[in-house]
């Protein structure tokens, strides 16, 4: 039995952690979201499952086909792709690979191992370090 951190949070049994309530007007394909949660559980350490879910939802809303940052950042337009909105920088997987949910979450977990949550804007906005 978990104590609720507040009305904007709900307990997710699959993640065994508190996650933000989704606005009622957002409709999610539960099978895609469950697949993303399974990939988080496969690739991230258990103590990061809730953080990974929150970052993923903040970055892509759980949309594995999301393409963002399609505007200049530091003078370059290099879009971000997939669940964790990974920018297709030189030395990283190509856009098609990053749109594959399994490859995207695995690369995000590998990036997290090296840099923690620093690369993700959503993590900073959520106060996740």
C-alpha positions as CSV (number, residue, x, y, z in Angstrom):
1,X,0.0,0.0,0.0
2,X,1.6,3.2,-1.2
3,X,1.1,6.7,0.0
4,X,0.1,9.0,-2.8
5,X,2.4,12.0,-3.5
6,X,-0.6,14.1,-4.6
7,X,-3.6,14.3,-6.8
8,X,-1.6,14.6,-10.1
9,X,0.0,11.2,-9.6
10,X,-1.2,7.6,-9.8
11,X,0.3,4.3,-8.8
12,X,1.3,2.2,-11.9
13,X,1.3,-1.4,-10.9
14,X,3.4,-2.5,-13.8
15,X,6.2,0.0,-13.0
16,X,5.7,-0.3,-9.3
17,X,6.1,3.5,-9.1
18,X,4.1,6.7,-9.1
19,X,3.5,8.3,-12.5
20,X,1.7,11.5,-13.6
21,X,-2.0,11.3,-14.3
22,X,-2.6,11.8,-18.0
23,X,-5.0,14.6,-19.0
24,X,-8.4,13.1,-19.8
25,X,-8.4,14.3,-23.4
26,X,-5.3,12.3,-24.3
27,X,-6.1,8.9,-25.7
28,X,-3.4,6.3,-25.5
29,X,-3.1,3.0,-27.3
30,X,-2.6,0.8,-24.3
31,X,-0.8,-2.0,-26.2
32,X,1.8,0.5,-27.5
33,X,2.2,2.1,-24.0
34,X,2.5,-1.4,-22.4
35,X,5.2,-2.3,-25.0
36,X,7.1,0.9,-24.1
37,X,6.9,0.1,-20.4
38,X,8.1,-3.4,-21.0
39,X,11.1,-1.9,-23.0
40,X,11.8,0.5,-20.1
41,X,11.8,-2.4,-17.6
42,X,14.1,-4.5,-19.9
43,X,16.7,-1.7,-20.5
44,X,16.7,0.6,-17.4
45,X,17.5,-0.4,-13.8
46,X,14.4,-0.9,-11.6
47,X,15.1,2.3,-9.6
48,X,14.8,4.3,-12.8
49,X,11.6,2.8,-14.3
50,X,9.4,5.6,-13.0
51,X,11.8,8.3,-14.1
52,X,12.2,6.7,-17.5
53,X,8.5,6.6,-18.0
54,X,8.0,10.2,-17.0
55,X,10.9,11.3,-19.3
56,X,9.5,9.3,-22.2
57,X,6.0,10.7,-21.7
58,X,7.4,14.2,-21.4
59,X,9.5,13.8,-24.6
60,X,7.1,12.0,-26.9
61,X,3.8,11.5,-25.1
62,X,4.4,7.8,-25.6
63,X,4.4,8.1,-29.4
64,X,7.1,5.9,-30.9
65,X,6.8,7.7,-34.3
66,X,7.3,11.2,-32.8
67,X,9.7,13.5,-34.6
68,X,10.6,16.7,-32.8
69,X,13.2,19.5,-32.6
70,X,12.7,20.1,-36.3
71,X,14.1,23.7,-35.9
72,X,17.6,25.1,-35.5
73,X,19.3,24.4,-32.1
74,X,22.7,26.0,-31.8
75,X,22.5,26.8,-35.6
76,X,21.8,23.2,-36.7
77,X,18.5,21.5,-37.5
78,X,18.9,17.9,-36.3
79,X,15.5,16.4,-35.4
80,X,14.8,14.1,-32.5
81,X,13.1,10.7,-33.0
82,X,11.0,8.2,-31.2
83,X,9.9,7.5,-27.6
84,X,12.9,9.3,-25.9
85,X,13.3,11.9,-28.7
86,X,16.9,11.0,-29.4
87,X,18.6,13.6,-31.7
88,X,20.2,12.0,-34.8
89,X,23.6,13.5,-34.1
90,X,26.8,12.2,-35.8
91,X,27.9,8.9,-34.2
92,X,24.3,8.0,-33.1
93,X,21.8,5.7,-34.7
94,X,20.1,6.9,-37.9
95,X,16.5,8.3,-37.9
96,X,15.0,5.0,-39.1
97,X,16.7,3.1,-36.3
98,X,15.6,5.7,-33.7
99,X,12.0,5.3,-34.8
100,X,12.2,1.6,-33.8
101,X,10.9,1.5,-30.2
102,X,13.2,-1.2,-29.0
103,X,16.3,0.5,-30.5
104,X,15.2,3.9,-29.2
105,X,14.7,2.7,-25.6
106,X,17.9,0.7,-25.6
107,X,19.9,3.7,-26.9
108,X,18.2,6.0,-24.3
109,X,19.2,3.5,-21.5
110,X,22.8,3.4,-22.8
111,X,22.8,7.2,-23.0
112,X,21.4,7.4,-19.4
113,X,24.2,5.1,-18.2
114,X,26.8,7.6,-19.5
115,X,25.0,10.9,-18.7
116,X,22.1,10.2,-16.4
117,X,19.1,12.4,-17.3
118,X,21.1,15.4,-18.4
119,X,20.4,15.0,-22.2
120,X,16.6,15.3,-21.8
121,X,14.7,18.5,-21.6
122,X,11.7,16.8,-20.1
123,X,13.9,15.5,-17.2
124,X,15.0,19.0,-16.4
125,X,11.5,20.3,-16.5
126,X,10.3,17.5,-14.2
127,X,13.3,18.0,-11.8
128,X,14.7,14.5,-12.5
129,X,18.5,14.3,-12.2
